[in-house]
Amino acid sequence: MERVDALVVGSGIIGSFVALALRERGLEVMVVDRGGLAPGTSRSSDGNLLCSDKSPGLMLDLSRRSLDAWHRFAGRYGNDCEFDPKGATVVARSADEARGLKALVAEHQARGIDCRFLDSGWHALEPHLGPETVAVGNWPNDAQVQPMLACYQIARILRDQGVTYRFYEGIDRLEPRDDGVTVTLDGGDRIEAGHVALCTGVWTPEILAPLGLSVPVQPRKGHIAVLERGDVVVNSKIADFGYQAAAESTEVDETAVQTAAIIEATRSGTILCGSSREFAGFDMAVNMQTVQQLLADCVRIVPDLARLRVIRGYAGLRPFSPDGHPLIGPVPGADRLIVATGHEGAGHGLAAVTGDLVAACVADGDTHPYEGRLHPERVQ
């Protein structure tokens, strides 16, 4: 029977950074994923690393700390994942929105975050903003990453350090004890782990159910449309001021589809347009009506996008928690099982700090990261 200090279930961006943080602490680590490398939400994301869409408070603090950690990651391991601190531009299209945006910028500045409010001269930042633009906020340190490349880069780093990856093998059974967890894989292999970190996003309740345990995470579907290369220049990540409210919303309405514009260029020259949010279970089919709605939002912000063709669309499932904050820490009733889920649309932005927090739970015995505000037991 193989033995490891920590077994990480899930190889998406959260599982990747958790495994990396554990390995950096000197632990023997194994990664298991039933679908191959990063087969779930990370494969269907746009790689936002943002402070600009966060209200002052816990999520902003986490995002700022995590963005600093992303910079350290690129400095230590190199940038093979298109990590790009290109900045973010938030657009107000009415006097009321401009006042709200100005207040948000002031609150961020009071916390030492580099940002500025512009009620003129914004075309120097983004030349294709439309005539409805009244003011913009600019966060020059916000960033973007190519999610799959980030997961592949971390996998290469860890494989070179002797970390074992077990792909296309799911978890058949978990047997938690006071001193560890016995893990049985689908193929029958048994592994003794000191801790198991479940970085399994919206699928976490499915894994915990046989134990009679649960965490309150559910899938919230999102769409992205990809536009062809053209002559429309998008320098930063452009977002409608309403995007923040949509991203932070914790309202559960299974009949509503929320959309708010967010626009960004990729390294290859295509343009990604989002975003949408809806509760549709595990349905990942692309809804063309939703795609048309979010594209209309984006064209109102950048009218020149209307002359570009849509080359594809895709959908993914964000792990939604009831209070909008991640669930990071031991599962109530099984201290050797650590969950890291509930990041909703901020998974890539919070991945690096999540790795540090899980490593603290495992290596240091810190079971209440951020004084319990992220602990799973808070929403039981």
C-alpha positions as CSV (number, residue, x, y, z in Angstrom):
1,M,0.0,0.0,0.0
2,E,1.4,3.4,-1.0
3,R,1.7,6.1,1.6
4,V,1.8,9.8,1.2
5,D,1.6,12.8,3.5
6,A,-1.2,14.4,1.5
7,L,-3.4,13.2,-1.4
8,V,-4.9,16.0,-3.5
9,V,-8.1,15.2,-5.4
10,G,-8.5,17.4,-8.4
11,S,-5.9,18.8,-10.8
12,G,-7.6,22.1,-11.7
13,I,-6.1,25.4,-10.7
14,I,-7.1,25.0,-7.0
15,G,-5.7,21.5,-6.8
16,S,-2.6,22.5,-8.7
17,F,-1.7,25.3,-6.3
18,V,-2.7,23.2,-3.3
19,A,-0.3,20.4,-4.4
20,L,2.4,22.9,-5.1
21,A,2.1,24.6,-1.7
22,L,2.1,21.2,0.1
23,R,5.2,20.1,-1.9
24,E,7.0,23.4,-1.1
25,R,6.4,22.5,2.6
26,G,8.4,19.3,2.0
27,L,5.4,16.9,2.1
28,E,5.1,13.8,0.0
29,V,2.2,14.5,-2.3
30,M,0.0,12.5,-4.8
31,V,-2.6,14.1,-7.1
32,V,-5.6,12.1,-8.3
33,D,-8.1,13.2,-11.0
34,R,-10.7,11.0,-12.6
35,G,-10.8,13.2,-15.8
36,G,-7.2,13.8,-16.6
37,L,-5.4,17.1,-16.1
38,A,-7.8,20.0,-15.2
39,P,-10.8,18.6,-16.9
40,G,-13.5,20.6,-15.1
41,T,-14.1,24.3,-14.4
42,S,-10.5,25.4,-15.0
43,R,-10.8,24.2,-18.6
44,S,-13.9,26.4,-19.1
45,S,-12.6,29.7,-17.6
46,D,-11.0,32.9,-18.8
47,G,-8.3,33.2,-16.1
48,N,-9.3,36.4,-14.3
49,L,-7.0,37.5,-11.5
50,L,-8.8,40.6,-10.3
51,C,-9.1,43.0,-7.4
52,S,-11.2,45.5,-9.4
53,D,-14.4,43.5,-9.0
54,K,-14.2,43.0,-5.2
55,S,-15.8,45.2,-2.6
56,P,-13.6,46.0,0.4
57,G,-13.5,43.1,2.8
58,L,-12.4,39.5,3.0
59,M,-12.6,38.7,-0.8
60,L,-10.5,41.8,-1.7
61,D,-7.9,40.9,1.0
62,L,-7.7,37.4,-0.3
63,S,-7.4,38.5,-3.9
64,R,-4.7,41.0,-3.2
65,R,-2.7,38.4,-1.3
66,S,-3.2,35.9,-4.0
67,L,-2.2,38.2,-6.8
68,D,1.1,38.9,-5.0
69,A,1.6,35.2,-4.7
70,W,1.0,34.8,-8.5
71,H,3.8,37.3,-9.1
72,R,6.1,35.3,-6.8
73,F,5.1,32.1,-8.6
74,A,6.1,33.6,-12.0
75,G,9.3,35.0,-10.5
76,R,10.3,31.6,-9.0
77,Y,9.2,29.2,-11.7
78,G,9.0,31.2,-14.9
79,N,6.0,32.3,-16.9
80,D,4.9,29.5,-19.1
81,C,1.2,30.2,-18.5
82,E,0.7,33.6,-20.1
83,F,0.5,35.4,-16.7
84,D,-0.1,39.0,-17.8
85,P,-0.6,41.9,-15.3
86,K,-2.3,43.8,-18.1
87,G,-4.6,45.7,-15.7
88,A,-8.4,46.1,-15.6
89,T,-10.6,48.9,-16.8
90,V,-14.1,49.2,-15.3
91,V,-16.6,51.3,-17.3
92,A,-19.4,53.5,-15.9
93,R,-22.1,54.5,-18.4
94,S,-24.2,56.8,-16.2
95,A,-23.7,59.5,-13.7
96,D,-24.9,57.2,-10.9
97,E,-22.5,54.5,-12.0
98,A,-19.7,57.0,-12.1
99,R,-20.4,58.1,-8.5
100,G,-20.4,54.4,-7.4
101,L,-17.2,53.7,-9.3
102,K,-15.4,56.8,-7.9
103,A,-16.4,55.6,-4.4
104,L,-15.0,52.1,-5.1
105,V,-11.7,53.5,-6.4
106,A,-11.4,55.7,-3.3
107,E,-12.1,52.7,-1.0
108,H,-9.5,50.6,-2.7
109,Q,-6.9,53.5,-2.7
110,A,-7.5,53.8,1.1
111,R,-6.4,50.2,1.4
112,G,-3.2,50.9,-0.6
113,I,-4.4,49.3,-3.9
114,D,-3.0,51.0,-7.0
115,C,-6.0,52.3,-9.0
116,R,-7.4,55.6,-10.4
117,F,-10.6,57.2,-11.5
118,L,-10.8,59.0,-14.8
119,D,-13.8,61.1,-16.0
120,S,-11.9,62.0,-19.2
121,G,-9.0,60.8,-21.2
122,W,-9.8,57.1,-21.0
123,H,-9.3,56.5,-24.7
124,A,-5.5,56.5,-24.0
125,L,-6.2,53.3,-22.0
126,E,-8.9,51.7,-24.2
127,P,-9.4,53.4,-27.6
128,H,-12.5,51.4,-28.6
129,L,-14.7,52.3,-25.6
130,G,-18.1,53.4,-26.8
131,P,-19.8,56.9,-26.6
132,E,-21.9,55.9,-23.6
133,T,-18.8,55.9,-21.4
134,V,-19.0,58.5,-18.7
135,A,-16.0,57.5,-16.6
136,V,-13.6,54.6,-16.0
137,G,-11.7,53.1,-13.1
138,N,-8.3,51.6,-13.9
139,W,-6.5,48.9,-11.8
140,P,-3.1,48.5,-13.5
141,N,-2.0,45.5,-11.5
142,D,-5.0,43.2,-12.2
143,A,-3.9,40.3,-14.3
144,Q,-4.9,37.4,-16.6
145,V,-3.6,33.9,-17.0
146,Q,-4.2,31.0,-19.4
147,P,-5.8,28.5,-17.1
148,M,-4.8,25.3,-18.8
149,L,-1.2,26.4,-19.3
150,A,-1.0,27.3,-15.6
151,C,-2.2,23.8,-14.6
152,Y,0.2,22.2,-17.1
153,Q,3.1,24.3,-15.8
154,I,2.5,23.3,-12.2
155,A,2.1,19.6,-13.2
156,R,5.5,19.7,-14.9
157,I,7.1,21.3,-11.8
158,L,5.7,18.8,-9.5
159,R,6.4,15.8,-11.7
160,D,10.0,16.9,-11.8
161,Q,10.0,16.9,-8.0
162,G,8.7,13.4,-7.8
163,V,5.0,14.0,-7.2
164,T,2.8,11.2,-8.6
165,Y,-0.2,12.0,-10.7
166,R,-2.9,9.4,-11.1
167,F,-5.2,10.4,-14.0
168,Y,-8.5,8.8,-15.1
169,E,-8.9,7.2,-11.6
170,G,-11.7,8.3,-9.4
171,I,-12.2,7.9,-5.6
172,D,-14.1,4.7,-4.8
173,R,-14.0,5.1,-1.1
174,L,-12.6,7.4,1.6
175,E,-12.1,6.1,5.1
176,P,-11.1,9.0,7.4
177,R,-9.6,8.2,10.8
178,D,-8.1,10.4,13.5
179,D,-4.6,9.9,12.2
180,G,-5.2,9.8,8.4
181,V,-7.4,8.7,5.5
182,T,-7.4,5.4,3.6
183,V,-8.2,6.1,0.0
184,T,-9.4,3.4,-2.4
185,L,-9.3,4.2,-6.1
186,D,-11.7,3.0,-8.7
187,G,-9.1,0.4,-9.9
188,G,-8.8,-1.1,-6.3
189,D,-5.4,0.5,-5.3
190,R,-5.3,1.7,-1.7
191,I,-3.4,4.7,-0.5
192,E,-2.7,5.8,3.0
193,A,-2.7,9.5,3.3
194,G,-2.0,11.8,6.3
195,H,-4.5,14.2,4.8
196,V,-6.8,14.4,1.8
197,A,-7.4,17.7,0.1
198,L,-10.6,17.8,-1.9
199,C,-10.1,20.4,-4.6
200,T,-13.1,19.1,-6.6
201,G,-15.2,22.2,-7.1
202,V,-18.9,21.6,-7.8
203,W,-18.4,17.8,-7.5
204,T,-17.3,18.0,-3.8
205,P,-20.7,17.1,-2.4
206,E,-20.8,14.0,-4.6
207,I,-17.5,12.8,-3.1
208,L,-18.5,13.5,0.5
209,A,-22.0,12.0,0.3
210,P,-21.0,8.3,0.9
211,L,-19.6,9.4,4.2
212,G,-22.8,11.2,5.2
213,L,-20.9,14.5,5.1
214,S,-21.6,17.5,3.0
215,V,-20.6,21.1,2.1
216,P,-23.1,23.6,0.7
217,V,-21.7,24.0,-2.8
218,Q,-23.7,24.1,-6.0
219,P,-22.9,24.7,-9.6
220,R,-23.5,28.2,-11.1
221,K,-23.2,28.1,-14.9
222,G,-21.3,30.6,-16.9
223,H,-20.8,31.2,-20.6
224,I,-17.9,32.7,-22.6
225,A,-18.0,33.6,-26.3
226,V,-14.8,33.8,-28.4
227,L,-14.5,36.4,-31.1
228,E,-12.2,36.2,-34.1
229,R,-8.9,38.1,-34.5
230,G,-9.4,41.6,-35.9
231,D,-8.5,45.2,-35.6
232,V,-10.3,45.9,-32.3
233,V,-7.7,46.6,-29.7
234,V,-8.4,45.6,-26.1
235,N,-5.4,46.5,-23.9
236,S,-6.7,45.5,-20.5
237,K,-9.6,43.5,-19.0
238,I,-12.6,45.7,-19.7
239,A,-15.7,45.2,-17.4
240,D,-19.0,46.9,-17.0
241,F,-19.4,48.5,-13.6
242,G,-22.4,46.1,-13.1
243,Y,-20.0,43.1,-13.4
244,Q,-19.0,43.5,-9.7
245,A,-22.6,43.2,-8.5
246,A,-23.2,40.1,-10.6
247,A,-19.9,38.5,-9.5
248,E,-20.7,39.1,-5.8
249,S,-24.4,38.2,-5.9
250,T,-25.4,35.4,-3.6
251,E,-29.1,35.4,-4.6
252,V,-30.3,32.0,-5.7
253,D,-33.0,32.3,-8.4
254,E,-33.2,29.2,-10.6
255,T,-35.2,31.0,-13.2
256,A,-32.9,34.0,-13.8
257,V,-29.8,34.5,-16.0
258,Q,-27.5,37.3,-15.0
259,T,-25.2,38.9,-17.6
260,A,-22.7,41.6,-17.3
261,A,-20.0,42.6,-19.8
262,I,-16.3,41.6,-19.4
263,I,-14.0,41.7,-22.3
264,E,-10.4,40.7,-22.8
265,A,-7.9,39.8,-25.5
266,T,-5.9,36.6,-25.5
267,R,-2.2,36.2,-26.4
268,S,-3.3,34.6,-29.7
269,G,-5.3,37.6,-30.7
270,T,-8.9,36.4,-30.1
271,I,-11.2,38.2,-27.8
272,L,-13.1,36.6,-24.9
273,C,-16.6,38.0,-24.1
274,G,-18.5,37.1,-20.9
275,S,-20.1,36.8,-18.6
276,S,-23.3,35.0,-17.5
277,R,-24.5,33.4,-14.3
278,E,-27.4,31.0,-13.8
279,F,-28.3,28.0,-11.7
280,A,-28.9,25.2,-14.2
281,G,-27.6,22.1,-12.3
282,F,-24.8,20.3,-14.0
283,D,-26.0,21.3,-17.5
284,M,-23.0,22.5,-19.5
285,A,-24.7,22.9,-22.9
286,V,-24.2,26.3,-24.6
287,N,-27.4,28.3,-24.6
288,M,-27.2,30.6,-27.7
289,Q,-29.8,33.0,-26.2
290,T,-27.5,33.6,-23.3
291,V,-24.5,34.0,-25.6
292,Q,-26.4,36.6,-27.6
293,Q,-27.4,38.4,-24.4
294,L,-23.9,38.7,-23.1
295,L,-22.6,39.7,-26.5
296,A,-25.1,42.5,-26.6
297,D,-23.8,43.7,-23.2
298,C,-20.2,43.7,-24.5
299,V,-21.1,45.5,-27.7
300,R,-22.7,48.3,-25.6
301,I,-19.3,48.8,-23.9
302,V,-17.1,48.3,-27.0
303,P,-19.4,48.9,-30.1
304,D,-16.6,47.9,-32.6
305,L,-16.9,44.3,-31.4
306,A,-20.1,44.0,-33.5
307,R,-18.0,43.7,-36.6
308,L,-16.1,40.6,-35.4
309,R,-17.5,37.1,-35.8
310,V,-18.1,34.6,-33.0
311,I,-16.0,31.6,-33.6
312,R,-17.1,29.5,-30.6
313,G,-18.8,29.5,-27.3
314,Y,-18.4,27.4,-24.2
315,A,-19.9,27.0,-20.7
316,G,-18.5,25.9,-17.3
317,L,-19.7,25.4,-13.7
318,R,-18.6,27.7,-11.0
319,P,-18.7,26.4,-7.4
320,F,-21.1,28.7,-5.6
321,S,-21.2,28.9,-1.8
322,P,-24.2,30.5,0.2
323,D,-22.3,33.5,1.4
324,G,-20.1,34.1,-1.6
325,H,-16.9,33.1,0.2
326,P,-14.7,30.0,-0.4
327,L,-14.9,27.0,1.9
328,I,-11.4,26.2,2.9
329,G,-10.6,23.9,5.8
330,P,-11.4,20.6,7.5
331,V,-14.8,19.0,6.8
332,P,-16.9,19.1,10.0
333,G,-16.8,15.5,11.3
334,A,-13.6,14.5,9.5
335,D,-10.6,16.7,10.4
336,R,-8.2,14.9,8.0
337,L,-10.4,15.8,5.0
338,I,-9.7,19.3,3.8
339,V,-12.0,21.0,1.3
340,A,-11.0,23.9,-1.0
341,T,-14.1,24.9,-3.0
342,G,-16.8,27.5,-3.3
343,H,-14.6,30.1,-5.1
344,E,-17.3,30.8,-7.7
345,G,-15.8,32.9,-10.4
346,A,-12.7,33.9,-8.4
347,G,-10.9,30.5,-8.5
348,H,-8.0,31.5,-10.6
349,G,-7.5,34.7,-8.7
350,L,-7.6,33.0,-5.3
351,A,-5.8,29.8,-6.3
352,A,-2.4,30.8,-5.0
353,V,-3.6,32.0,-1.6
354,T,-5.9,28.9,-1.3
355,G,-2.8,26.7,-1.7
356,D,-1.1,28.5,1.2
357,L,-4.2,28.2,3.4
358,V,-4.6,24.5,2.8
359,A,-0.9,23.9,3.4
360,A,-1.3,25.7,6.7
361,C,-4.2,23.4,7.7
362,V,-2.2,20.3,6.8
363,A,1.3,21.3,7.9
364,D,0.7,23.6,10.7
365,G,-2.6,22.3,12.1
366,D,-4.3,25.7,11.5
367,T,-7.9,24.6,11.2
368,H,-9.4,28.1,11.1
369,P,-7.8,30.1,8.3
370,Y,-8.8,33.8,8.5
371,E,-10.2,33.2,12.0
372,G,-12.9,30.8,10.8
373,R,-14.3,33.1,8.1
374,L,-13.4,30.5,5.5
375,H,-14.0,27.4,7.6
376,P,-16.6,25.0,6.2
377,E,-18.4,24.8,9.5
378,R,-19.6,28.4,9.3
379,V,-22.3,27.5,6.7
380,Q,-23.4,24.2,8.2
